[in-house]
Every structure is written in C-alpha cells, then in structure tokens.
Amino acid sequence: MEFIYEHFVGEVRDALQTRMQWKKVAVPIFEMNEKRCQLRQLGRIEYNSAYSIQEELVSRRIRGEIPDSLILLEHEHVITVGRSGSLNNILITEDERLKEKIALFKINRGGDVTYHGPGQLVGYPILDLNGYGRDIHKFLRLLEEVIIKVLAGYGLKALRLRGLTGVWVGRRKIASIGVGVRKWISFHGFSLNVAPDMSFFSFINPCGLGDGKMTSMKELLGHGLPLEDVREKVVKNFSEVFNVEFV
C-alpha cells in the first residue's frame, strides 16, 4: 500500500494494494519492535544525490535488509514542489532562478513549494510505520514534537497551528514537514531553519501559505549557532520522541 500525505489539505491518497515480494537474501530482517535506527549524516549534498540515497534506503527497508534510518544533511540551493504544489508559487523567472544557481525538482512528497539551502538542517526519516500503528498523522505530530523540543532547548517556545503541518514560533514558520509513504515506509521529512540566508524564501510562496512568513533560529536568537550543535540536539530528541536507539 502506498500513501502520499498532502499536509495542507489533510488528504491521504490510497493506491492499489500490491503483494510485497520478499527477496531471499542472506541478511537479517529487522522489526520495528527492536527500535534500532541507523544515523546517516551526509553533510552538504545536492538534492538529486540525496533523493537517490532515499530511494535506495526505502527499497532496502521494504525488503527488510536494513533497520530504520534517519538521514541528516544540508542541501545546496534548491526549490522542491510537492504533489499538491503549484509552479505559480515560484515567484522568480526561470532566468532568475538559473542566475541564482537554484535547482528545481518536482517530487513525490506531500505539500507545496519549499526552499532548501545551506544553513538549514534537513532530516529524512526512513521508518517502518507498522511500528507506529500505521498512523501517518501520529508520525507527523511526532516529527513536530522533535523540532519543538529542540527549539525549547534554545529557549524558543514553538507551537503547532491548527490544520497545518509544521512548526511555528508565534506566527512565523521555522520548520516545514512533508512526507511520502511507500508500503508503510516513510521518506522525505522535515527542514529546520537554523541559519540560512532568509532572502531565498522571497523567491517562493512558502508552502503555498500566501502571506505566511518564514523565520530562523538565528533570526529569533539574534546570533548564529553551529549547525553541528543543533544536529546533536535533533538526534537526542528524535531518539527520545521515537524511542529508538541509534546504531
């Protein structure tokens, strides 16, 4: 069964149920109740390379060849458009986009238009949601909780907004979430604005929210902070919220 979660309209699209074909391989089969998770830190990487890695890990997780994974990385400048997205939410011309060296990808996650770039921490959880009650809404709330706890560690009071997915501080959005699910294995994930160049968000209508404003930890705290420190706090809080042990 494959689902794509459209996180601004709250719809879940069902695809035709297919029989899972298990390949006979000499590898261990990992179950969610083992609560093991591999941490994969990729540094700064182009979007298409990271997407290929996601696709490989999702396929291997479906076959039971590997346990769950959490990928953490930064992207080079890129605009991604989700399944429910509109190119009308890109506010610059093609020539301007190319001049700014911003890549563009139409992808199979929920949501609309999002920008990723240096200074933004991106997380892609490759998780078997059978271990979480096959509940995509619960999964999204857990991802939000991770970010909320990370921000609280810096004295920032973050919150959810009713009917929307993501994390806000006041009325400003600081973290975006958009996921896909294939045979109950999650992919895509979240992005937390640590200290990106916020001017790049002016090139899009973020997540199709119209006058919605984006912010960053640097902007709210009034000073920069090492991405490595935030990454460590994400790992710690992800482990606690999802009750996993990183291996």
C-alpha positions as CSV (number, residue, x, y, z in Angstrom):
1,M,0.0,0.0,0.0
2,E,1.4,3.4,-0.9
3,F,0.2,6.7,0.5
4,I,1.3,10.3,-0.1
5,Y,0.3,12.7,2.7
6,E,-0.8,16.1,1.5
7,H,-0.1,18.0,4.6
8,F,-2.0,21.2,3.9
9,V,-5.3,19.7,2.7
10,G,-5.1,16.8,5.1
11,E,-5.9,14.2,2.4
12,V,-4.4,10.7,2.1
13,R,-4.5,9.1,-1.3
14,D,-4.8,5.4,-1.5
15,A,-3.1,3.5,-4.2
16,L,-3.9,-0.1,-5.3
17,Q,-2.7,-2.7,-2.7
18,T,0.1,-4.8,-4.0
19,R,1.6,-8.0,-2.7
20,M,5.0,-7.4,-1.2
21,Q,7.6,-9.6,-2.9
22,W,10.2,-10.8,-0.4
23,K,13.6,-11.4,-1.9
24,K,15.7,-14.3,-0.5
25,V,18.9,-12.7,0.7
26,A,21.4,-13.6,3.4
27,V,20.7,-10.6,5.6
28,P,18.9,-10.1,8.9
29,I,15.3,-9.0,9.0
30,F,14.8,-6.0,11.3
31,E,11.5,-5.4,13.1
32,M,10.3,-2.1,14.5
33,N,10.0,-3.5,18.0
34,E,13.8,-3.8,18.0
35,K,13.7,0.1,18.0
36,R,17.0,0.2,16.1
37,C,17.8,3.2,13.8
38,Q,20.8,3.9,11.7
39,L,22.0,7.5,11.8
40,R,23.3,8.7,8.4
41,Q,25.0,12.1,8.3
42,L,25.7,13.2,4.8
43,G,27.0,16.8,5.2
44,R,26.1,19.2,2.4
45,I,24.8,17.4,-0.7
46,E,22.9,18.1,-3.9
47,Y,19.2,17.3,-3.8
48,N,19.2,14.7,-6.5
49,S,22.0,12.8,-4.9
50,A,20.2,12.7,-1.5
51,Y,16.9,11.7,-3.2
52,S,18.7,8.7,-4.9
53,I,20.0,7.6,-1.5
54,Q,16.5,7.9,0.0
55,E,15.1,5.7,-2.8
56,E,17.7,3.1,-2.2
57,L,17.2,3.0,1.5
58,V,13.4,2.8,1.2
59,S,13.7,-0.1,-1.2
60,R,16.1,-1.9,1.2
61,R,13.9,-1.2,4.2
62,I,10.8,-2.6,2.4
63,R,12.8,-5.8,1.7
64,G,13.9,-6.0,5.3
65,E,17.6,-5.7,4.6
66,I,18.2,-2.8,6.9
67,P,16.7,-1.3,10.1
68,D,15.1,2.2,10.1
69,S,17.3,5.2,9.2
70,L,17.5,8.9,9.9
71,I,19.3,10.9,7.3
72,L,20.6,14.3,8.4
73,L,22.1,16.8,5.9
74,E,22.2,20.2,4.3
75,H,21.2,20.9,0.7
76,E,22.7,23.2,-1.9
77,H,20.2,25.8,-3.0
78,V,17.1,24.0,-4.3
79,I,13.3,24.6,-4.7
80,T,11.1,21.5,-4.4
81,V,7.5,21.2,-5.4
82,G,5.3,18.6,-3.8
83,R,2.5,16.5,-5.2
84,S,-0.1,19.2,-4.4
85,G,2.2,22.1,-5.3
86,S,1.9,24.7,-8.0
87,L,4.7,26.3,-10.0
88,N,2.8,29.5,-9.6
89,N,4.2,29.6,-6.0
90,I,7.7,30.1,-7.5
91,L,7.9,33.9,-7.7
92,I,11.0,34.3,-9.8
93,T,11.5,33.7,-13.5
94,E,13.4,30.7,-14.9
95,D,16.3,33.0,-15.9
96,E,16.5,34.5,-12.4
97,R,16.4,31.0,-10.8
98,L,19.3,29.9,-13.0
99,K,21.3,33.1,-12.3
100,E,20.9,32.4,-8.6
101,K,22.0,28.7,-9.2
102,I,18.9,27.3,-7.6
103,A,18.0,23.8,-8.6
104,L,14.3,22.8,-9.1
105,F,12.6,19.4,-8.6
106,K,9.0,18.2,-8.7
107,I,8.9,15.4,-6.1
108,N,6.6,12.8,-4.6
109,R,6.0,14.2,-1.1
110,G,3.0,16.0,0.4
111,G,2.8,19.7,0.4
112,D,3.5,22.6,-1.9
113,V,6.7,24.6,-2.6
114,T,9.7,24.6,-0.3
115,Y,13.2,26.0,-0.4
116,H,16.2,24.2,1.0
117,G,19.8,25.6,1.3
118,P,22.9,25.9,3.3
119,G,22.3,26.7,7.0
120,Q,19.1,24.6,7.0
121,L,19.1,21.2,8.8
122,V,17.1,18.6,6.8
123,G,16.0,15.3,8.2
124,Y,14.7,12.3,6.2
125,P,13.4,9.5,8.5
126,I,13.2,6.2,6.7
127,L,10.9,4.4,9.2
128,D,8.6,1.4,9.1
129,L,5.3,2.9,10.2
130,N,3.9,-0.5,11.1
131,G,5.7,0.1,14.4
132,Y,3.7,3.3,14.8
133,G,0.2,2.0,14.3
134,R,0.2,2.8,10.5
135,D,-0.8,6.3,11.7
136,I,0.5,9.0,9.4
137,H,-1.0,11.8,11.4
138,K,0.7,10.5,14.6
139,F,4.0,10.3,12.6
140,L,3.7,13.9,11.6
141,R,2.9,15.0,15.2
142,L,6.0,13.1,16.4
143,L,8.2,14.9,13.9
144,E,6.8,18.2,15.0
145,E,7.4,17.2,18.7
146,V,11.1,16.6,17.9
147,I,11.5,20.1,16.5
148,I,9.5,21.7,19.3
149,K,11.8,20.1,21.9
150,V,14.9,21.1,20.0
151,L,13.8,24.7,19.9
152,A,12.8,24.6,23.6
153,G,16.5,23.8,24.4
154,Y,17.4,27.2,23.0
155,G,14.7,29.0,24.9
156,L,12.4,29.3,21.9
157,K,8.7,28.5,22.5
158,A,7.5,26.7,19.4
159,L,4.0,25.6,18.6
160,R,1.7,23.9,16.1
161,L,-1.0,25.7,14.2
162,R,-4.4,24.0,13.9
163,G,-5.0,22.5,10.5
164,L,-1.4,22.9,9.3
165,T,1.7,20.7,9.5
166,G,5.0,22.2,10.6
167,V,6.4,24.2,13.5
168,W,5.9,27.9,14.2
169,V,7.3,30.5,16.7
170,G,4.5,33.0,17.0
171,R,3.0,33.4,13.5
172,R,6.3,32.7,11.8
173,K,7.1,29.3,10.4
174,I,10.5,27.8,11.4
175,A,10.2,24.2,10.3
176,S,8.5,22.6,7.3
177,I,7.4,18.9,7.1
178,G,6.3,17.0,4.0
179,V,6.4,13.2,3.8
180,G,5.8,10.3,1.5
181,V,4.9,6.7,2.5
182,R,5.5,3.6,0.4
183,K,4.3,0.2,1.7
184,W,4.3,1.9,5.1
185,I,7.9,3.0,4.9
186,S,8.3,6.8,5.3
187,F,10.6,9.0,3.2
188,H,11.1,12.8,2.8
189,G,10.7,14.5,6.1
190,F,11.5,17.9,7.8
191,S,13.6,21.0,7.4
192,L,14.6,23.3,10.3
193,N,15.8,26.8,9.5
194,V,18.9,27.2,11.7
195,A,20.8,30.0,9.9
196,P,20.0,30.0,6.2
197,D,20.1,33.1,4.0
198,M,16.4,34.1,4.5
199,S,16.3,36.2,1.3
200,F,16.0,33.0,-0.7
201,F,12.5,32.5,0.8
202,S,11.4,35.6,-1.0
203,F,11.7,33.7,-4.3
204,I,8.7,31.4,-3.4
205,N,5.3,31.5,-1.7
206,P,6.4,29.1,1.1
207,C,4.2,26.0,1.2
208,G,1.5,27.9,-0.6
209,L,0.7,29.9,2.5
210,G,0.3,33.3,0.9
211,D,1.4,35.9,3.4
212,G,2.9,33.2,5.7
213,K,6.3,34.4,7.0
214,M,9.3,32.2,7.5
215,T,11.9,32.7,10.3
216,S,15.1,31.0,11.5
217,M,16.8,30.2,14.8
218,K,19.5,32.8,14.0
219,E,16.8,35.5,13.3
220,L,15.0,34.8,16.6
221,L,18.0,34.4,18.8
222,G,19.9,37.3,17.3
223,H,23.1,35.4,16.7
224,G,24.4,32.5,14.7
225,L,24.9,29.0,16.1
226,P,26.8,26.0,14.8
227,L,24.7,23.6,12.8
228,E,26.5,20.7,14.4
229,D,25.1,21.7,17.8
230,V,21.6,21.7,16.5
231,R,22.2,18.4,14.7
232,E,23.2,16.8,18.0
233,K,20.0,18.0,19.7
234,V,17.9,16.7,16.9
235,V,19.5,13.3,17.2
236,K,18.9,13.3,21.0
237,N,15.3,14.4,20.8
238,F,14.5,12.1,17.9
239,S,15.8,9.2,19.9
240,E,13.6,10.2,22.9
241,V,10.4,11.0,21.0
242,F,10.5,8.0,18.7
243,N,12.0,5.7,21.4
244,V,14.8,4.5,19.2
245,E,18.5,3.6,19.8
246,F,20.9,4.8,17.1
247,V,23.4,2.3,15.8
